[in-house]
Amino acid sequence: MATALAKGLVSSQFVAVDEIVATDVSPTACEGFTAATGAQTIPGIDDLLARSNVVFLAVKPQHMAPVLTAVAPHANSTHLIISIAAGVPLRTMIDALGQDCRLVRVMPNTPCLVGAGASAYALAPGANSQDGELVERLLSTTGIAVSVPESLLDGVTGLSGSGPAYVFQIIEALSDGGVRCGLPRDVSMKLAAQTVFGAAKLVLETGEHPAALKDAVASPGGTTIAGLNVLESQGVRGSLIDAVRAATEQSRQLGRSS
C-alpha cells in the first residue's frame, strides 16, 4: 500500500520522487519499494522523521505497537502522521504519541495499486481542517477519498476495505458461468472483469441509483430478469450485506484488541 501511495503521488506530480523517503525493517521490502517507485529508502525511523513532515505508517495492525514506540521519541507537532493500519483506533496512537499530535487514521483499499482506490479518513483532535484537506488531496492521487467520523471506519473496512475481495469472487463466479456455457476461459474472464468495471463506471458517472440501472437492463420476460430471479432466490443480495457486516465486526474486534 505504501508503494501504491508513493506511485500515485509521483505519477500525479503531487510531489517529486526525491521528496519521498521510506524505511522498513525488511531489506527486501526496501529494495522492492525503490524498484517500484524510484524513491530512496533509509535504515532508521529517527532519520525518516527528521527528514519528513508527512509520515505514513503503512504497517499491519499487529506491528503497530512497536512502530509507535519507535516513532514516539521523534514525533512532534511538525509531523502529520497518517496510519493505514486496519482496526487500530486513534486512541491507541494518541496514547503512544500524545494528545496534541497531528494524527489521521485512513482505510484505503488495494485498487489504490491501479489508481482506482476508495479511501476514507478520520482526523484526531490534534489535526486541523488543513490537515484533512491535505490528506484528501494525497489519497485522491490513487482514487477517491472521503472524510468520515472514526466510528464509521469499521464500516468502511467492511465495505470498501474488504470489498475488492468480494468483487474478485463475483468476477471469478461470472467467469465460471461463462465457461460453463461454453466460452473459452480467457474470453470469459475478460468479459466478466470488464462487465463489472463498466457497471461500476456507469454508477459513478451517471449518478443513477443502481436499482434504476438494473431495471433499465431487465426487459420484461427477458434474459436478465431470469438471471436476477436466480440471484434473488439464492440470497446473493443478503449474502453480500452479511459479508460487509461480518467484516465490519471483525474490524471492531481488531480495534478492541489493539
C-alpha positions as CSV (number, residue, x, y, z in Angstrom):
1,M,0.0,0.0,0.0
2,A,2.9,2.4,0.7
3,T,4.2,1.6,-2.8
4,A,0.8,2.4,-4.3
5,L,0.5,5.7,-2.5
6,A,4.1,6.7,-3.4
7,K,3.5,5.8,-7.1
8,G,0.2,7.8,-7.1
9,L,1.9,10.9,-5.5
10,V,4.7,10.8,-8.1
11,S,2.6,10.0,-11.2
12,S,0.1,12.8,-10.4
13,Q,3.1,15.2,-9.9
14,F,1.8,15.9,-6.4
15,V,5.4,15.5,-5.2
16,A,8.7,14.8,-6.9
17,V,10.3,11.3,-6.4
18,D,13.2,12.9,-4.5
19,E,10.7,14.2,-1.9
20,I,9.7,10.7,-0.8
21,V,11.7,8.6,1.6
22,A,10.8,5.3,3.2
23,T,12.0,2.8,5.7
24,D,11.3,-0.9,6.6
25,V,12.8,-3.5,8.8
26,S,12.9,-5.8,5.8
27,P,15.8,-5.1,3.3
28,T,13.8,-6.9,0.6
29,A,10.8,-4.6,1.2
30,C,13.0,-1.6,0.9
31,E,14.5,-2.8,-2.3
32,G,11.1,-3.5,-3.7
33,F,9.8,-0.1,-2.8
34,T,12.8,1.6,-4.5
35,A,12.5,-0.6,-7.6
36,A,8.8,0.3,-7.9
37,T,8.8,4.0,-7.1
38,G,12.4,5.2,-7.7
39,A,12.3,6.7,-4.2
40,Q,15.0,6.4,-1.6
41,T,14.9,4.2,1.5
42,I,16.9,4.7,4.7
43,P,17.6,2.4,7.6
44,G,16.1,4.3,10.6
45,I,12.8,5.8,11.8
46,D,14.6,8.6,13.6
47,D,16.3,9.7,10.3
48,L,13.0,9.4,8.4
49,L,11.1,11.7,10.8
50,A,13.9,14.2,10.8
51,R,13.6,14.5,7.0
52,S,9.8,14.3,6.7
53,N,6.7,16.4,7.6
54,V,4.0,13.9,6.4
55,V,4.6,10.3,7.6
56,F,2.5,7.3,6.6
57,L,2.5,4.3,9.0
58,A,1.8,1.6,6.4
59,V,2.1,-1.4,8.6
60,K,0.0,-4.4,9.6
61,P,-2.2,-3.9,12.8
62,Q,-0.1,-6.4,14.8
63,H,3.1,-4.4,14.0
64,M,1.7,-1.0,15.0
65,A,2.7,-1.1,18.7
66,P,6.5,-1.4,18.2
67,V,6.3,1.1,15.3
68,L,4.6,3.7,17.6
69,T,7.2,3.0,20.3
70,A,9.9,3.7,17.7
71,V,8.2,6.8,16.4
72,A,7.2,8.4,19.8
73,P,10.7,9.9,20.7
74,H,11.0,11.7,17.4
75,A,7.4,12.8,16.6
76,N,6.4,16.4,17.2
77,S,3.8,19.0,16.1
78,T,5.6,19.5,12.7
79,H,4.6,15.9,11.7
80,L,1.3,14.9,10.2
81,I,1.2,11.2,10.9
82,I,-1.2,9.1,8.9
83,S,-2.0,5.5,9.8
84,I,-3.4,2.9,7.4
85,A,-3.4,0.1,9.9
86,A,-6.8,-1.6,9.9
87,G,-8.7,-1.6,13.2
88,V,-6.1,0.4,15.2
89,P,-8.0,3.3,16.7
90,L,-6.8,6.9,17.0
91,R,-7.0,6.5,20.8
92,T,-4.1,3.9,20.6
93,M,-2.0,6.3,18.6
94,I,-2.8,9.3,20.8
95,D,-1.8,7.3,23.9
96,A,1.5,6.4,22.3
97,L,2.3,9.8,20.7
98,G,0.5,12.4,22.7
99,Q,-2.8,14.3,22.7
100,D,-1.5,17.2,20.6
101,C,0.0,15.0,17.8
102,R,-1.5,15.6,14.4
103,L,-2.9,12.2,13.6
104,V,-5.1,10.8,10.9
105,R,-6.5,7.3,10.5
106,V,-7.1,6.1,7.0
107,M,-8.8,3.0,5.5
108,P,-7.6,2.5,1.9
109,N,-8.1,-0.5,-0.4
110,T,-6.0,-2.5,-2.8
111,P,-7.3,-0.9,-6.0
112,C,-5.1,2.0,-5.0
113,L,-2.4,0.0,-6.8
114,V,-4.0,0.9,-10.1
115,G,-5.2,4.4,-9.2
116,A,-8.8,3.3,-8.5
117,G,-8.8,3.2,-4.8
118,A,-11.6,4.1,-2.4
119,S,-10.3,5.5,0.8
120,A,-11.9,7.1,3.9
121,Y,-10.1,9.0,6.7
122,A,-10.8,10.4,10.2
123,L,-8.9,13.1,12.0
124,A,-7.7,13.0,15.6
125,P,-8.5,16.0,17.8
126,G,-4.9,17.3,17.3
127,A,-5.3,17.5,13.5
128,N,-6.9,20.6,11.8
129,S,-9.0,21.2,8.7
130,Q,-5.9,22.0,6.6
131,D,-4.5,18.6,7.6
132,G,-7.8,17.0,6.4
133,E,-7.6,18.8,3.1
134,L,-4.0,17.7,2.6
135,V,-4.9,14.0,3.4
136,E,-7.8,14.1,0.9
137,R,-5.5,15.5,-1.8
138,L,-2.9,12.9,-1.0
139,L,-5.3,10.0,-1.1
140,S,-7.0,11.3,-4.2
141,T,-3.9,10.7,-6.2
142,T,-4.8,6.9,-6.0
143,G,-8.6,7.1,-6.4
144,I,-11.3,8.8,-4.3
145,A,-11.2,9.8,-0.6
146,V,-14.0,10.7,1.8
147,S,-13.9,12.1,5.3
148,V,-15.9,10.2,8.0
149,P,-16.1,10.1,11.8
150,E,-13.8,7.5,13.2
151,S,-16.8,5.5,14.5
152,L,-17.7,4.7,10.8
153,L,-14.2,3.4,9.8
154,D,-15.0,-0.1,10.8
155,G,-18.0,0.0,8.4
156,V,-15.6,1.4,5.7
157,T,-13.3,-1.5,6.4
158,G,-16.2,-4.0,5.9
159,L,-17.3,-2.3,2.7
160,S,-14.5,-0.8,0.6
161,G,-11.6,-2.2,2.6
162,S,-12.6,-5.8,2.2
163,G,-15.0,-5.2,-0.7
164,P,-12.4,-5.9,-3.5
165,A,-12.2,-9.5,-2.4
166,Y,-16.0,-9.8,-2.7
167,V,-15.9,-8.4,-6.2
168,F,-13.0,-10.7,-7.2
169,Q,-15.1,-13.6,-6.1
170,I,-18.0,-12.3,-8.2
171,I,-15.8,-11.9,-11.2
172,E,-14.5,-15.4,-10.8
173,A,-18.0,-16.8,-10.5
174,L,-19.3,-14.9,-13.5
175,S,-16.3,-16.2,-15.5
176,D,-17.0,-19.7,-14.4
177,G,-20.6,-19.3,-15.5
178,G,-19.4,-18.2,-18.9
179,V,-17.1,-21.2,-19.2
180,R,-20.0,-23.4,-18.1
181,C,-21.9,-22.1,-21.1
182,G,-19.1,-22.8,-23.5
183,L,-16.9,-19.6,-23.5
184,P,-13.1,-20.0,-23.5
185,R,-11.7,-19.2,-20.1
186,D,-9.6,-16.2,-21.2
187,V,-12.6,-14.7,-23.1
188,S,-14.9,-15.3,-20.2
189,M,-12.6,-13.8,-17.6
190,K,-12.0,-10.7,-19.7
191,L,-15.8,-10.2,-20.3
192,A,-16.6,-10.7,-16.7
193,A,-14.0,-8.3,-15.4
194,Q,-14.9,-5.6,-18.0
195,T,-18.6,-6.1,-17.2
196,V,-18.0,-5.3,-13.5
197,F,-15.8,-2.4,-14.4
198,G,-18.3,-1.0,-16.8
199,A,-21.2,-1.4,-14.4
200,A,-19.3,0.4,-11.7
201,K,-18.3,3.2,-14.1
202,L,-22.0,3.7,-15.0
203,V,-23.0,4.1,-11.4
204,L,-20.2,6.6,-10.7
205,E,-20.5,8.7,-13.9
206,T,-24.3,8.8,-14.3
207,G,-25.2,9.2,-10.6
208,E,-28.1,6.9,-11.2
209,H,-29.2,4.6,-8.4
210,P,-28.0,1.0,-9.2
211,A,-31.6,-0.2,-9.0
212,A,-32.6,2.1,-11.8
213,L,-29.7,1.0,-13.9
214,K,-30.6,-2.6,-13.2
215,D,-34.2,-2.1,-14.2
216,A,-33.0,-0.5,-17.5
217,V,-31.3,-3.8,-18.4
218,A,-34.1,-6.1,-17.3
219,S,-36.6,-6.3,-20.1
220,P,-40.0,-8.0,-19.3
221,G,-39.7,-11.7,-19.8
222,G,-36.1,-11.3,-20.9
223,T,-32.8,-12.9,-20.2
224,T,-31.6,-10.5,-17.5
225,I,-34.7,-10.8,-15.3
226,A,-34.4,-14.6,-15.5
227,G,-30.8,-14.3,-14.1
228,L,-31.8,-11.8,-11.5
229,N,-34.5,-14.1,-10.3
230,V,-31.9,-16.8,-9.6
231,L,-29.7,-14.3,-7.7
232,E,-32.6,-13.3,-5.5
233,S,-33.7,-16.9,-4.9
234,Q,-30.1,-17.8,-3.9
235,G,-29.8,-14.9,-1.5
236,V,-26.9,-13.2,-3.2
237,R,-28.0,-9.8,-2.0
238,G,-28.3,-10.9,1.6
239,S,-25.0,-12.7,1.5
240,L,-23.2,-9.5,0.4
241,I,-24.9,-7.5,3.1
242,D,-23.8,-10.1,5.6
243,A,-20.3,-10.2,4.3
244,V,-19.9,-6.4,4.9
245,R,-21.4,-6.8,8.4
246,A,-19.1,-9.7,9.3
247,A,-16.0,-7.8,8.1
248,T,-17.1,-4.7,10.0
249,E,-17.5,-6.7,13.2
250,Q,-14.1,-8.3,12.7
251,S,-12.6,-4.8,12.3
252,R,-14.2,-3.8,15.6
253,Q,-12.7,-6.8,17.3
254,L,-9.3,-5.9,16.0
255,G,-9.8,-2.4,17.4
256,R,-10.7,-3.8,20.8
257,S,-7.6,-6.0,21.0
258,S,-5.2,-3.3,19.8
